């Protein structure tokens, strides 16, 4: 397609004023500037971006925005929050290898990535890591970081 361009992770159809982000198997986010619209699709195969942008443009029936819907907006926000929150899942018995390394603190001599120590807790209902870094500059204490480990 001669009018299709690529830059900064987006495909662009300059003559249609459309920006496109593509994903696996043709999934797409299409931003149609002249319509002030965003279309998000799932797909199973590739398609012609220009034809698809024209199809979406022809489908728009009004130049005005739909009325505000606070109840719907809250429902959508709640669903997005729920979908983006990690949920606890059941897990089986801890493997022998995980049991051997779990709970040990590994200490490191000064190194290029400033990691002082690492603790992996791989057994139990809440697997997690704890990292201590060497203090840098004027900092007086060694920074510490931690977070969950997904073992699903």
TORMARDREN-18082 format. One record per residue: residue number from 1; x, y, z of N, C-alpha, C, O in turn. Coordinates in nm, 4 decimals, m for minus. Each point is the difference from the previous one (the first is absolute). Layout:
<rs>
    i       n_X       n_Y       n_Z      ca_X      ca_Y      ca_Z       c_X       c_Y       c_Z       o_X       o_Y       o_Z
  NUM         X         Y         Z         X         Y         Z         X         Y         Z         X         Y         Z
...
</rs>
This chain:
<rs>
    i       n_X       n_Y       n_Z      ca_X      ca_Y      ca_Z       c_X       c_Y       c_Z       o_X       o_Y       o_Z
    1    0.0854   m0.1173    0.0000   m0.0854    0.1173    0.0000    0.0900    0.1237    0.0000    0.0729    0.0217    0.0968
    2   m0.0757    0.0583   m0.2005    0.0948    0.1105   m0.0146   m0.0174    0.1122    0.1020    0.0970    0.0698    0.0294
    3   m0.2163   m0.0500    0.0256   m0.0193    0.1109    0.0936    0.0229   m0.0408    0.1449   m0.0207    0.0814    0.0900
    4    0.0623   m0.2041   m0.0653    0.0228   m0.0498    0.1349    0.1429    0.0312    0.0437    0.0944   m0.0280   m0.0739
    5   m0.0773    0.0851    0.1924    0.1317    0.0334    0.0554    0.0134   m0.0636    0.1384   m0.0999   m0.0353    0.0627
    6    0.2237    0.0211   m0.0159    0.0252   m0.0555    0.1337    0.0972    0.0908    0.0733    0.1023    0.0402   m0.0554
    7   m0.1345   m0.0078    0.1807    0.0887    0.0819    0.0816   m0.0380   m0.0124    0.1459   m0.1183    0.0024    0.0342
    8    0.2174   m0.0157    0.0519   m0.0216    0.0003    0.1451   m0.1055   m0.1003    0.0450   m0.0872    0.0332    0.0803
    9    0.0948   m0.1551   m0.1314   m0.0882   m0.1104    0.0375   m0.1425    0.0131   m0.0521   m0.0864   m0.0780    0.0400
   10    0.0591    0.1736   m0.1275   m0.1332    0.0171   m0.0566    0.0061   m0.0037   m0.1518    0.0935    0.0523   m0.0606
   11   m0.1934   m0.1142    0.0001   m0.0236    0.0130   m0.1425   m0.0821    0.1264   m0.0183   m0.0813    0.0342    0.0859
   12    0.1015    0.0352   m0.1965   m0.0703    0.1254   m0.0256   m0.0540   m0.0016   m0.1426    0.0693   m0.0379   m0.0944
   13   m0.1942    0.0799    0.0816   m0.0600    0.0256   m0.1307   m0.0164    0.1514   m0.0093   m0.1051    0.0524    0.0366
   14    0.2081    0.0195   m0.0854   m0.0029    0.1468    0.0042   m0.1199    0.0614   m0.0731   m0.0590    0.0959    0.0498
   15    0.0220   m0.1489   m0.1663   m0.1109    0.0592   m0.0749   m0.1346   m0.0191    0.0691   m0.0935    0.0760   m0.0254
   16    0.0824   m0.1755    0.1115   m0.1245   m0.0237    0.0742    0.0073    0.0534    0.1431   m0.0994   m0.0019    0.0726
   17    0.2184    0.0501   m0.0322    0.0255    0.0496    0.1369   m0.0369   m0.1070    0.1037   m0.0774    0.0232    0.0928
   18    0.1372   m0.1424   m0.1137   m0.0272   m0.1157    0.0844    0.1325   m0.0564    0.0508    0.0953   m0.0166   m0.0762
   19   m0.0910   m0.0129    0.2075    0.1151   m0.0654    0.0629   m0.0442   m0.1386    0.0433   m0.1128   m0.0185    0.0456
   20    0.2030   m0.0803   m0.0600   m0.0370   m0.1381    0.0271    0.1105   m0.0688    0.0797    0.1172    0.0058   m0.0371
   21   m0.1551   m0.0702    0.1458    0.0903   m0.0887    0.0740   m0.0507   m0.1415   m0.0248   m0.1192   m0.0271    0.0150
   22    0.2089   m0.0625   m0.0526   m0.0422   m0.1369   m0.0306    0.0596   m0.0969    0.0992    0.1051    0.0250    0.0591
   23   m0.1741   m0.1362   m0.0418    0.0446   m0.1029    0.0922   m0.0090   m0.1369   m0.0640   m0.0087   m0.0129   m0.1221
   24    0.0107   m0.0865    0.2043    0.0004   m0.1396   m0.0419   m0.1234   m0.0324   m0.0846   m0.1119    0.0364    0.0361
   25    0.1326   m0.1035   m0.1464   m0.1072   m0.0467   m0.0878   m0.0959    0.1092   m0.0454   m0.1192   m0.0255   m0.0168
   26    0.1692    0.1450   m0.0030   m0.0845    0.1063   m0.0540   m0.0786    0.0790    0.1020   m0.0842    0.0813   m0.0380
   27    0.1087   m0.1023    0.1670   m0.0658    0.0858    0.0988    0.0448    0.1432   m0.0261    0.1138    0.0233   m0.0407
   28   m0.2035    0.0730    0.0642    0.0318    0.1349   m0.0428   m0.0661    0.1056    0.0869   m0.1111   m0.0170    0.0503
   29    0.1841    0.1271   m0.0346   m0.0544    0.1241    0.0549    0.0147    0.1022   m0.1122    0.1109    0.0270   m0.0461
   30   m0.2231    0.0297    0.0026    0.0007    0.0952   m0.1094   m0.0518    0.1338    0.0514   m0.1108    0.0082    0.0529
   31    0.1917    0.0967   m0.0687   m0.0370    0.1344    0.0435   m0.0355    0.0800   m0.1239    0.0850    0.0221   m0.0862
   32   m0.2110    0.0219    0.0764   m0.0500    0.0738   m0.1155   m0.0146    0.1459    0.0418   m0.1003    0.0379    0.0606
   33    0.2003    0.0436   m0.0930    0.0049    0.1381    0.0481   m0.1200    0.0827   m0.0429   m0.0564    0.0722    0.0822
   34    0.0155   m0.0805   m0.2084   m0.1093    0.0834   m0.0485   m0.1335   m0.0349    0.0640   m0.0896    0.0841    0.0060
   35    0.0753   m0.2067    0.0416   m0.1244   m0.0413    0.0655    0.0073    0.0128    0.1517   m0.0998   m0.0194    0.0694
   36    0.2191    0.0525   m0.0176    0.0217    0.0029    0.1447   m0.0444   m0.1335    0.0605   m0.0735   m0.0045    0.0987
   37    0.1208   m0.1047   m0.1614   m0.0439   m0.1335    0.0384    0.1182   m0.0955    0.0093    0.1020    0.0166   m0.0668
   38   m0.1194   m0.1167    0.1516    0.0966   m0.1083    0.0131   m0.0769   m0.1308   m0.0158   m0.1022   m0.0210    0.0655
   39    0.1514   m0.0665   m0.1523   m0.0604   m0.1315   m0.0197    0.1009   m0.1051    0.0454    0.1179    0.0071   m0.0348
   40   m0.1645   m0.1037    0.1118    0.0848   m0.1083    0.0493   m0.0616   m0.1304   m0.0476   m0.1193   m0.0235    0.0189
   41    0.2004   m0.0612   m0.0806   m0.0527   m0.1245   m0.0541    0.0864   m0.1191    0.0386    0.1194    0.0126    0.0269
   42   m0.1833   m0.1272   m0.0252    0.0735   m0.1258    0.0039   m0.0152   m0.0603   m0.1386   m0.0941    0.0341   m0.0717
   43    0.1824   m0.1210    0.0333   m0.0041   m0.0544   m0.1353    0.0699   m0.1338   m0.0040    0.0587   m0.0446    0.0986
   44   m0.0657   m0.0182   m0.2136    0.0685   m0.1266   m0.0192    0.0887    0.0003   m0.1237    0.0727   m0.0960   m0.0255
   45   m0.0791    0.2039   m0.0506    0.0825    0.0069   m0.1198    0.0248    0.1459   m0.0351   m0.0643    0.0903    0.0534
   46    0.1565   m0.0699   m0.1418    0.0329    0.1362   m0.0432   m0.1081    0.0526   m0.0932   m0.0728   m0.0767   m0.0631
   47    0.0638    0.2085    0.0558   m0.0942    0.0644   m0.0894    0.0607    0.1314   m0.0482    0.0968    0.0497    0.0575
   48   m0.1538    0.0047   m0.1618    0.0477    0.1244   m0.0574   m0.0379    0.1158    0.0916   m0.1183    0.0253    0.0230
   49    0.2186    0.0450    0.0292   m0.0266    0.1088    0.0958   m0.0874    0.1094   m0.0598   m0.0927    0.0481    0.0652
   50    0.1216   m0.0087   m0.1887   m0.0770    0.1063   m0.0635   m0.1462   m0.0371   m0.0157   m0.0882    0.0807    0.0293
   51    0.0615   m0.2033   m0.0756   m0.1386   m0.0451   m0.0159   m0.0704   m0.0067    0.1354   m0.1174    0.0350    0.0121
   52    0.1901   m0.0799    0.0879   m0.0595   m0.0107    0.1340   m0.0315    0.1395    0.0559   m0.1060    0.0201    0.0592
   53    0.1967    0.0753   m0.0776   m0.0252    0.1376    0.0456   m0.1212    0.0577   m0.0720   m0.0818    0.0680    0.0619
   54    0.0690   m0.0943   m0.1923   m0.1166    0.0479   m0.0752   m0.1283   m0.0632    0.0527   m0.1022    0.0676    0.0114
   55    0.1066   m0.1953    0.0202   m0.1175   m0.0705    0.0523   m0.0447    0.0615    0.1327   m0.1191    0.0224    0.0215
   56    0.2139    0.0045    0.0664   m0.0342    0.0622    0.1285   m0.0559    0.1402   m0.0238   m0.1008    0.0375    0.0600
   57    0.1648    0.0392   m0.1464   m0.0463    0.1366   m0.0276   m0.1431    0.0002   m0.0532   m0.0808    0.0837    0.0402
   58    0.0489   m0.1766   m0.1303   m0.1370   m0.0084   m0.0552   m0.1007   m0.0399    0.1071   m0.1186    0.0307   m0.0125
   59    0.1643   m0.0990    0.1181   m0.0905   m0.0476    0.1048   m0.0409    0.1094    0.0982   m0.1000   m0.0148    0.0703
   60    0.1751    0.1234   m0.0645   m0.0312    0.1091    0.0919   m0.1243    0.0722   m0.0506   m0.0030    0.0444   m0.1148
   61   m0.0995   m0.0321    0.1988   m0.1285    0.0564   m0.0406   m0.0248    0.1413    0.0514   m0.1010    0.0606   m0.0357
   62    0.1896   m0.0068    0.1180   m0.0241    0.1320    0.0584    0.1319    0.0723    0.0211    0.1036   m0.0622    0.0237
   63   m0.1090    0.1953   m0.0328    0.1182    0.0808    0.0282    0.0089    0.0385    0.1465    0.0967    0.0645    0.0405
   64   m0.1951   m0.1025    0.0399   m0.0006    0.0390    0.1414    0.0316   m0.1206    0.0866   m0.0260   m0.1146   m0.0365
   65    0.0824    0.1442    0.1512    0.0343   m0.1057    0.0948   m0.1269   m0.0569    0.0629   m0.1017    0.0685    0.0108
   66    0.1094   m0.1935    0.0299   m0.1142   m0.0571    0.0713   m0.0114    0.0673    0.1357    0.1002    0.0480    0.0531
   67   m0.2208   m0.0432    0.0048   m0.0167    0.0663    0.1292    0.0832   m0.0677    0.1090    0.0257   m0.1202   m0.0051
   68    0.0153    0.1992    0.1026    0.0760   m0.0533    0.1134   m0.0846   m0.1037    0.0730   m0.1216    0.0148    0.0114
   69    0.1859   m0.1184    0.0371   m0.0678   m0.1067    0.0734    0.0829   m0.0324    0.1239    0.0810   m0.0926   m0.0026
   70   m0.1007    0.1686    0.1123    0.0818   m0.0205    0.1199   m0.0070   m0.1430    0.0542    0.1005   m0.0536    0.0467
   71   m0.2178   m0.0075   m0.0528   m0.0138   m0.1371    0.0515    0.0818   m0.0952   m0.0869    0.0726   m0.0852    0.0511
   72   m0.0851    0.1005   m0.1836    0.0777   m0.0847   m0.0904    0.1492    0.0246    0.0119    0.0792   m0.0939   m0.0064
   73   m0.0402    0.2199    0.0237    0.1418    0.0343    0.0143    0.0576   m0.0632    0.1264    0.1125   m0.0499   m0.0014
   74   m0.1889    0.0519    0.1106    0.0468   m0.0615    0.1255    0.0107   m0.1515   m0.0164    0.0968   m0.0614    0.0452
   75   m0.1963    0.0019   m0.1098    0.0042   m0.1441   m0.0240    0.1234   m0.0374   m0.0818    0.0690   m0.0968    0.0320
   76   m0.0414    0.1736   m0.1378    0.1181   m0.0251   m0.0822    0.1281    0.0166    0.0817    0.0899   m0.0837   m0.0085
   77   m0.0808    0.1907    0.0874    0.1192    0.0235    0.0821    0.0200   m0.1142    0.0994    0.1126   m0.0447    0.0221
   78   m0.2227   m0.0027    0.0381    0.0093   m0.1119    0.0956    0.0474   m0.1276   m0.0695    0.0809   m0.0744    0.0554
   79   m0.1307    0.0490   m0.1758    0.0406   m0.1197   m0.0753    0.1475    0.0077   m0.0396    0.0717   m0.0999    0.0053
   80   m0.0273    0.2188   m0.0448    0.1408    0.0175   m0.0363    0.0889   m0.0223    0.1219    0.1027   m0.0672   m0.0092
   81   m0.1423    0.1236    0.1237    0.0756   m0.0201    0.1245    0.0057   m0.1480    0.0348    0.1056   m0.0519    0.0362
   82   m0.2192   m0.0160   m0.0472   m0.0050   m0.1423    0.0318    0.0891   m0.0808   m0.0945    0.0732   m0.0889    0.0436
   83   m0.0799    0.1204   m0.1729    0.0793   m0.0743   m0.0987    0.1497    0.0250    0.0157    0.0813   m0.0857   m0.0346
   84   m0.0449    0.2020    0.0863    0.1426    0.0328    0.0107    0.0584   m0.0338    0.1367    0.1175    0.0269    0.0252
   85   m0.1974   m0.0853    0.0627    0.0480   m0.0370    0.1334    0.0338   m0.1485    0.0025   m0.0795   m0.0842   m0.0416
   86    0.1984    0.0541    0.0909    0.0411   m0.1396    0.0087   m0.0839   m0.0712    0.1049   m0.0202    0.0517    0.1099
   87   m0.0283   m0.1699   m0.1439   m0.0831   m0.0792    0.0898    0.0815   m0.1178    0.0538    0.0815   m0.0588   m0.0710
   88   m0.1049    0.0269    0.1944    0.0639   m0.1177    0.0576   m0.0572   m0.1238   m0.0677   m0.1205   m0.0079   m0.0242
   89    0.2047   m0.0867   m0.0058   m0.0446   m0.1247   m0.0600    0.0499   m0.1156    0.0846    0.0988    0.0113    0.0726
   90   m0.1689   m0.1219   m0.0839    0.0441   m0.1186    0.0726    0.1318   m0.0488   m0.0598    0.0260    0.0157   m0.1193
   91    0.0548   m0.0744    0.2042    0.1242   m0.0554   m0.0504    0.0222   m0.1340    0.0663   m0.0508   m0.0271    0.1088
   92    0.1274   m0.0556   m0.1762    0.0268   m0.1332    0.0514    0.1138    0.0022    0.1010    0.0424    0.1050    0.0482
   93    0.0036   m0.2221   m0.0194    0.1100   m0.0137    0.0946    0.1251    0.0657   m0.0573    0.0197    0.0024   m0.1215
   94    0.0637    0.0503    0.2089    0.1250    0.0620   m0.0412    0.0939   m0.1071   m0.0528    0.0153   m0.1054    0.0617
   95    0.0474    0.1317   m0.1751    0.0920   m0.0979   m0.0579    0.1228   m0.0148    0.0897    0.0290    0.0862    0.0829
   96    0.0412   m0.1953   m0.1011    0.1211   m0.0238    0.0792    0.1030    0.1099   m0.0233    0.0626    0.0477    0.0947
   97   m0.0446   m0.0072   m0.2212    0.0983    0.1030   m0.0313   m0.0379    0.1335    0.0651    0.0860    0.0703    0.0531
   98   m0.2156   m0.0361   m0.0575   m0.0447    0.1249    0.0623    0.0194   m0.0061    0.1505    0.0382    0.0994    0.0617
   99   m0.0635   m0.2130   m0.0030    0.0163   m0.0144    0.1452    0.1452    0.0179    0.0425    0.0274    0.0578    0.1051
  100    0.0655   m0.1072   m0.1865    0.1427    0.0096    0.0337    0.0455    0.1457    0.0020    0.0741    0.0403    0.0896
  101   m0.1179    0.0397   m0.1882    0.0457    0.1387   m0.0088   m0.0843    0.0987    0.0788    0.0421    0.1135    0.0226
  102   m0.1597   m0.1552    0.0190   m0.0916    0.0919    0.0659    0.0499    0.0431    0.1377    0.0448   m0.0823    0.0799
  103   m0.0535    0.2109   m0.0541    0.0332    0.0518    0.1326    0.1468    0.0300    0.0222    0.0360    0.0530    0.1051
  104    0.0493   m0.0850   m0.1998    0.1418    0.0288    0.0155    0.0293    0.1418   m0.0484   m0.0590    0.0478   m0.0969
  105    0.1503    0.0173    0.1660    0.0438    0.1330   m0.0426    0.1325   m0.0160   m0.0727    0.0960   m0.0554    0.0534
  106   m0.0929    0.1050   m0.1759    0.1213   m0.0043   m0.0805    0.0635    0.1391    0.0052   m0.0644    0.0989   m0.0350
  107    0.1905   m0.0910    0.0786    0.0699    0.1279    0.0133    0.1053    0.0119   m0.1094    0.0641   m0.0983   m0.0372
  108   m0.0471    0.2213   m0.0142    0.0901    0.0227   m0.1128    0.1014    0.1080    0.0331   m0.0312    0.0991    0.0660
  109    0.1533   m0.1204   m0.1134    0.1029    0.1035    0.0104   m0.0441    0.1171   m0.0891   m0.0833   m0.0185   m0.0887
  110    0.1381    0.1382    0.1113   m0.0363    0.1130   m0.0867    0.0105   m0.0392   m0.1474    0.0949   m0.0663   m0.0419
  111   m0.1953    0.1090   m0.0359   m0.0094   m0.0425   m0.1400   m0.0610    0.1115   m0.0846   m0.0459    0.1012    0.0529
  112    0.0460   m0.1206   m0.1840   m0.0457    0.1025   m0.0944   m0.1471    0.0359    0.0152   m0.0396    0.1114   m0.0344
  113   m0.0426   m0.2032    0.0852   m0.1428    0.0304    0.0119   m0.0400    0.0338    0.1444   m0.1186    0.0120    0.0309
  114    0.2180    0.0031    0.0566   m0.0197    0.0453    0.1388   m0.0886   m0.0886    0.0854   m0.0577    0.0481    0.0975
  115    0.0447   m0.1757   m0.1305   m0.0807   m0.0896    0.0821    0.0855   m0.0510    0.1156    0.1058   m0.0595   m0.0202
  116   m0.1543    0.0843    0.1418    0.0714   m0.0417    0.1203   m0.0475   m0.1376    0.0465    0.0809   m0.0853    0.0364
  117   m0.2142    0.0643   m0.0380   m0.0516   m0.1301    0.0431   m0.1333   m0.0290   m0.0674   m0.0703    0.0900   m0.0459
  118    0.0379   m0.2196    0.0415   m0.1245   m0.0465   m0.0605   m0.0568   m0.1109    0.0864    0.0701   m0.0945    0.0362
  119   m0.1970    0.1071   m0.0040   m0.0718   m0.1035    0.0727   m0.1166   m0.0426   m0.0868   m0.0785    0.0838   m0.0443
  120    0.0661   m0.2146    0.0194   m0.1140   m0.0547   m0.0724   m0.0800   m0.0876    0.0947    0.0532   m0.0952    0.0571
  121   m0.1802    0.1271   m0.0403   m0.0899   m0.0834    0.0795   m0.0909   m0.0696   m0.1005   m0.0940    0.0602   m0.0521
  122    0.1224   m0.1866    0.0255   m0.0699   m0.0736   m0.1047   m0.1015   m0.0989    0.0561   m0.0831   m0.0518   m0.0745
  123    0.0887    0.0251    0.2033   m0.0929   m0.0922    0.0637   m0.1076    0.0804    0.0728    0.0243    0.1129    0.0426
  124   m0.1403   m0.1704   m0.0289   m0.1075    0.0663    0.0725   m0.0971    0.0705   m0.0923    0.0171   m0.0005   m0.1219
  125   m0.1186    0.0607    0.1802   m0.1088    0.0575   m0.0811    0.0335    0.1327   m0.0673   m0.0725    0.0416   m0.0904
  126    0.1799    0.0266    0.1311    0.0319    0.1295   m0.0586    0.1464    0.0068   m0.0435    0.0815    0.0644    0.0660
  127   m0.0481   m0.1309   m0.1770    0.1383    0.0063   m0.0473    0.0387    0.1448   m0.0307   m0.0781    0.0756   m0.0578
  128    0.1996   m0.0387    0.0974    0.0433    0.1385   m0.0229    0.1518    0.0086   m0.0002    0.0700   m0.0954    0.0341
  129   m0.0212    0.2127   m0.0734    0.1440    0.0257    0.0016    0.0263    0.1228    0.0852   m0.0874    0.0846    0.0184
  130    0.2083   m0.0762    0.0329    0.0472    0.1193    0.0711    0.1411    0.0276   m0.0482    0.0857   m0.0883    0.0032
  131   m0.0614    0.2107   m0.0479    0.1306    0.0397   m0.0525    0.0504    0.1181    0.0811   m0.0749    0.0937    0.0276
  132    0.2014   m0.0981    0.0102    0.0643    0.1140    0.0639    0.1122    0.0454   m0.0924    0.0806   m0.0808   m0.0460
  133   m0.0764    0.2106    0.0194    0.1021    0.0561   m0.0889    0.1033    0.0745    0.0828   m0.0285    0.0448    0.1111
  134    0.1476   m0.0319   m0.1655    0.1016    0.0817    0.0655   m0.0429    0.1468   m0.0075   m0.0530    0.0448   m0.1017
  135    0.0762    0.0286    0.2090   m0.0304    0.1431    0.0007    0.0889    0.0690   m0.1022    0.1159   m0.0369   m0.0188
  136   m0.1718    0.1375   m0.0465    0.0810    0.0742   m0.0961   m0.0002    0.1474    0.0355   m0.0960    0.0505    0.0581
  137    0.2024    0.0176   m0.0926    0.0096    0.1435    0.0243   m0.0095    0.0338    0.1476    0.0629   m0.0644    0.0840
  138   m0.1420    0.1662   m0.0533   m0.0113    0.0495    0.1373   m0.0997   m0.0804    0.0832   m0.0184    0.0281    0.1184
  139   m0.0455   m0.1269   m0.1786   m0.0978   m0.0801    0.0736    0.0685   m0.0714    0.1158    0.1081   m0.0565   m0.0162
  140   m0.1714    0.0592    0.1329    0.0605   m0.0619    0.1179   m0.0483   m0.1426    0.0223    0.0647   m0.0764    0.0716
  141   m0.1783    0.0391   m0.1322   m0.0503   m0.1348    0.0216   m0.0104   m0.0743   m0.1323   m0.0167    0.0598   m0.1063
  142    0.0270   m0.1902    0.1159   m0.0093   m0.0838   m0.1187   m0.1476   m0.0123   m0.0403   m0.0820   m0.0422    0.0815
  143    0.0470    0.0781   m0.2050   m0.1398   m0.0111   m0.0424   m0.0439   m0.1462   m0.0082    0.0781   m0.0886   m0.0346
  144   m0.2049    0.0665    0.0674   m0.0568   m0.1356   m0.0016   m0.1236   m0.0011   m0.0887   m0.0764    0.0965   m0.0041
  145    0.0581   m0.2082   m0.0673   m0.1127   m0.0170   m0.0902   m0.0581   m0.1389    0.0237    0.0723   m0.0922    0.0378
  146   m0.2014    0.0771   m0.0598   m0.0616   m0.1326    0.0112   m0.1229   m0.0046   m0.0880   m0.0521    0.1031   m0.0425
  147    0.0066   m0.2244    0.0158   m0.1191   m0.0159   m0.0802   m0.0365   m0.1466   m0.0122    0.0770   m0.0883    0.0379
  148   m0.1964    0.0636   m0.0918   m0.0461   m0.1385   m0.0141    0.0706   m0.0707   m0.1142    0.0501    0.0627   m0.0933
  149   m0.0474   m0.1957    0.1030    0.0507   m0.0834   m0.1081   m0.1166   m0.0878   m0.0456   m0.0615   m0.0691    0.0813
  150    0.0321    0.0718   m0.2076   m0.1051   m0.0864   m0.0547    0.0570   m0.1351   m0.0344    0.0891   m0.0104   m0.0843
  151   m0.1386   m0.0923    0.1477    0.0513   m0.1343   m0.0255   m0.1032   m0.0872   m0.0704    0.0101   m0.1227    0.0016
  152   m0.1109    0.1871   m0.0641   m0.1076   m0.0755   m0.0652    0.0411   m0.0628   m0.1277   m0.0808   m0.0663   m0.0650
</rs>
